[in-house]
Amino acid sequence: MTPRTRPPSCICPNCNGFASAAITLGGRDRHGHLRTITANCPACHGTGTARRSTAREGARA
């Protein structure tokens, strides 16, 4: 018997799977390191995947 596989996760349509980005603030600190912040996708909160909906369009309850 073959092992069961998980269905592929849905990629977030807003960030296309690239959920986080490091953005430089310009300049360097006193140790010579670049100052950066991390910006996450507001739709998927930095996971890169979209939530699957359990209800299908057109399905009746």
C-alpha positions as CSV (number, residue, x, y, z in Angstrom):
1,M,0.0,0.0,0.0
2,T,1.4,3.4,-0.9
3,P,1.7,6.0,1.8
4,R,-0.9,8.7,1.9
5,T,0.2,12.2,0.7
6,R,-1.0,15.5,1.9
7,P,-2.7,17.7,-0.6
8,P,-0.6,20.6,-1.8
9,S,-1.0,23.8,0.2
10,C,-2.6,26.8,-1.5
11,I,-0.1,29.6,-2.2
12,C,-1.2,33.0,-1.0
13,P,-2.5,35.0,-4.0
14,N,-1.4,38.3,-2.5
15,C,2.3,37.5,-2.0
16,N,2.7,34.5,-4.4
17,G,4.4,32.5,-1.6
18,F,7.0,35.1,-0.8
19,A,5.5,36.1,2.6
20,S,8.4,37.9,4.3
21,A,10.9,40.5,3.1
22,A,13.8,42.1,4.8
23,I,13.9,45.8,4.2
24,T,16.9,47.9,4.9
25,L,16.4,51.1,6.8
26,G,19.5,52.8,5.3
27,G,22.8,53.2,7.0
28,R,24.5,50.9,9.4
29,D,24.7,50.6,13.2
30,R,27.9,51.2,15.2
31,H,29.0,47.6,14.6
32,G,28.8,48.0,10.8
33,H,25.6,45.8,10.4
34,L,22.8,46.9,8.1
35,R,19.7,47.9,10.0
36,T,16.8,45.9,8.6
37,I,13.1,45.2,9.5
38,T,11.0,42.2,8.4
39,A,7.8,42.9,6.6
40,N,5.2,40.2,6.5
41,C,2.3,39.8,4.0
42,P,-0.9,41.2,5.7
43,A,-3.1,38.5,4.1
44,C,-1.3,35.4,5.2
45,H,0.6,36.8,8.2
46,G,4.0,35.6,6.9
47,T,3.1,32.0,6.2
48,G,3.0,32.1,2.4
49,T,-0.1,29.9,2.3
50,A,-3.7,30.7,1.9
51,R,-6.4,29.1,4.1
52,R,-8.5,26.5,2.3
53,S,-12.2,27.0,2.5
54,T,-14.2,24.0,3.4
55,A,-17.4,25.1,1.7
56,R,-17.5,24.8,-2.1
57,E,-19.1,27.4,-4.2
58,G,-22.6,26.4,-5.2
59,A,-22.8,23.7,-2.6
60,R,-26.0,23.4,-0.6
61,A,-26.1,22.9,3.1
